[in-house]
């Protein structure tokens, strides 16, 4: 989005290699508060790469499951 700068409540991941040659880019909005966006930023990658679906290279399911796990953890 041209001109988008985010805000102080947003957090993001911009990682060119999450340890296995895959990249991860994500923006977490702070509508749930800045603590929520920061929590997800700090825990998302670890939970993603440790998921069973990710390990078997089912990346779509791994992403879906990781977002759902973040909801449960919060």
C-alpha positions as CSV (number, residue, x, y, z in Angstrom):
1,X,0.0,0.0,0.0
2,X,1.6,3.2,-1.1
3,X,2.1,5.7,1.7
4,X,1.3,3.1,4.4
5,X,3.6,3.6,7.4
6,X,1.8,1.7,10.1
7,X,1.6,3.0,13.6
8,X,3.1,2.6,17.0
9,X,0.7,-0.2,17.8
10,X,1.7,-2.4,14.8
11,X,4.5,-4.9,14.9
12,X,6.1,-6.7,12.0
13,X,8.4,-9.5,10.9
14,X,10.7,-9.1,7.9
15,X,13.0,-12.1,8.0
16,X,14.8,-13.2,4.8
17,X,15.7,-16.6,6.3
18,X,13.9,-18.2,9.2
19,X,16.5,-20.9,9.4
20,X,15.7,-23.2,6.5
21,X,15.9,-20.9,3.5
22,X,12.3,-19.7,3.8
23,X,11.4,-16.1,4.3
24,X,8.7,-14.7,6.5
25,X,7.1,-11.3,6.2
26,X,4.1,-10.3,8.4
27,X,2.4,-7.2,9.8
28,X,0.4,-7.6,13.0
29,X,-2.0,-4.8,13.6
30,X,-2.3,-3.3,17.1
31,X,-6.1,-3.2,17.2
32,X,-6.0,-5.6,20.2
33,X,-3.4,-3.2,21.8
34,X,0.3,-2.9,21.3
35,X,1.0,-5.8,23.7
36,X,-0.9,-8.2,21.5
37,X,1.0,-7.2,18.3
38,X,4.4,-7.4,20.1
39,X,3.5,-10.8,21.7
40,X,2.7,-12.3,18.2
41,X,5.8,-10.8,16.7
42,X,7.9,-12.3,19.5
43,X,6.4,-15.8,19.4
44,X,5.1,-16.4,15.8
45,X,8.2,-17.6,14.0
46,X,9.3,-20.0,16.7
47,X,5.8,-21.6,16.8
48,X,5.6,-21.7,13.0
49,X,8.9,-23.5,12.4
50,X,8.3,-25.9,15.3
51,X,4.8,-27.0,14.0
52,X,4.3,-30.4,12.6
53,X,2.7,-29.0,9.4
54,X,5.7,-26.8,8.8
55,X,8.1,-29.6,9.3
56,X,6.3,-31.6,6.6
57,X,6.4,-28.5,4.3
58,X,2.6,-27.9,4.5
59,X,3.2,-24.2,4.8
60,X,-0.5,-23.1,4.3
61,X,-1.7,-25.3,7.1
62,X,1.3,-24.3,9.3
63,X,0.5,-20.6,8.9
64,X,-3.2,-21.2,9.6
65,X,-2.4,-23.4,12.7
66,X,0.1,-20.9,14.0
67,X,-2.3,-18.0,13.8
68,X,-4.9,-20.1,15.7
69,X,-2.3,-21.0,18.3
70,X,-1.5,-17.3,18.8
71,X,-5.2,-16.7,19.5
72,X,-5.2,-19.5,22.0
73,X,-2.0,-18.3,23.7
74,X,-3.4,-14.8,24.1
